[in-house]
Every structure is written in C-alpha cells, then in structure tokens.
Amino acid sequence: MPSVVEAVDDLWGDSWPRRALVVVTSSHEEFSHLVGPRHDGDDIAAVAVSDDVDHERGIATGQRIVFNPAASDRLDDTSRRIVLAHETVHVAARAGTVDGSPMWVLEGFADYVGHRTAAEGLATGPVDVQRIAPTLTRQVRASGVPTSLPADGDFIGDRSTLAYESSWSIAAYTADQFGHDTLVSLYRALAAGPLTDEHLDDVLTDLLGVDTAGFVGGWGRWLGERIRDIR
C-alpha cells in the first residue's frame, strides 16, 4: 500500500512541501483551541489548518493536521488512513486554494484521494458507489439522482454526510469519465475563489466540453448506472 504522501503525489504532483505536522489532541478543549470553533464539532474527525497562505507566491506556512479525540473510537485503520489522506490533500493544495471556492470541489477532491489511497495499490477498478456513499445511495433510491451540485450550506449539520458523499461521487465521476489529469485541472480552475454561474459554465465547457447542466446530467446518469434497484 502506498504512503499517504505518495498517493497524494500520484494525483496532485510533488510540487508541495510533502510534509505536515500531525497533532492528535487529548481533549475537546485542546482540539477547539487548535482548529477554532467553526470546525470543532464531534462529527469532524480532523482538520487541516495553517498559519498563513501567500497565494501570489504559492506558499503556505505552519500547516498541520489536527485529529479530534471524539473521532478516535469510530476510526479504524482504514478510515483513519482515509481521513489522513483527505487532510493531506488540503495541505498539498492549500497554496492554490482560495477561500470561498465551492465546497463540492474542495471536499470532493480530498475525499476522492482519501478513498483511493485506502485501496491496495492505487485503485483503478470500478468505483463502488454503494459501499463508499451509502447515504447518497439511499437518497438516490428514494428520490432519484441529484439535479444540482451541493451548495456550501449543505456541508453543515444533518445534510453534511450527503453533501460529502455527493461531492466525492462528483470527483469519482469526473476521474472515471474524463481522467485524473482533468480532475486535477478542474480543481485548480475552480479553487481560485467564489464562482459565478457563468464562470462555472465557462470552466466546465473549456475542460470537459459540457456546461453545468450537462455536467450534472452526466453525473446523475453515472450514479444511476452504479446504484441498482432505483425506484
């Protein structure tokens, strides 16, 4: 099994520091102090934080991955590796990621790398949507495939699990249908800050040859083919 750094390099490339401090906190108070109150919920397994980011120079300083003690009981070796890889992606991409970029892009890509990292070797076989995204699978079977991209507000509270799984599946769809290089290019293009609908259309058209409606429709069809017994 490749190391987390090797797995991130395999998709993102090696033009990042390739290291980060990992902190395993011993109390909720310590975790909250290190990550801030916006990210200190018990449902959060870990957070990647930094002291400063200079986007013009492409430098992020003081990067660290902080694990929540509340998550220790629910993480086995595999899920812990997925979380570590997910947060390491945020470390690798930090200098090129601007606040306000769509969460479905940032979190979907990180989750995709995380799940890919947990496989033996670097997974190249069919994507197991039903295993990796059980909440999304139930939603699709109950209500049909999604008709819009996850909104940033969906990543908070009760909707967060569905939002994360949906975002992972968008990244998996993009990699499967357009290739890993295109997935990385899409991240870099869409992680440059807040997007207008027109800008999103332009980026998708330039990189994938489809507008937002075509992208969402293709994602939905891809999901439908991988989730059986849709009612």
Secondary structure, 3 states (H helix, E strand, C coil): CCCHHHHHHHHHCCCCCCCCEEEECCCHHHHHHHHCHHHCCCCCCEEEECCEEECCCCEEECCEEEECHHHHHHCCHHHHHHHHHHHHHHHHHHHHCCCCCCHHHHHHHHHHHHHHHHCCCCCCCCCCHHHHCHHHHHHHHHHCCCCCCCCHHHHCHHHHHHHHHHHHHHHHHHHHHHCHHHHHHHHHHHCCCCCCHHHHHHHHHHHHCCCHHHHHHHHHHHHHHHCCCCC
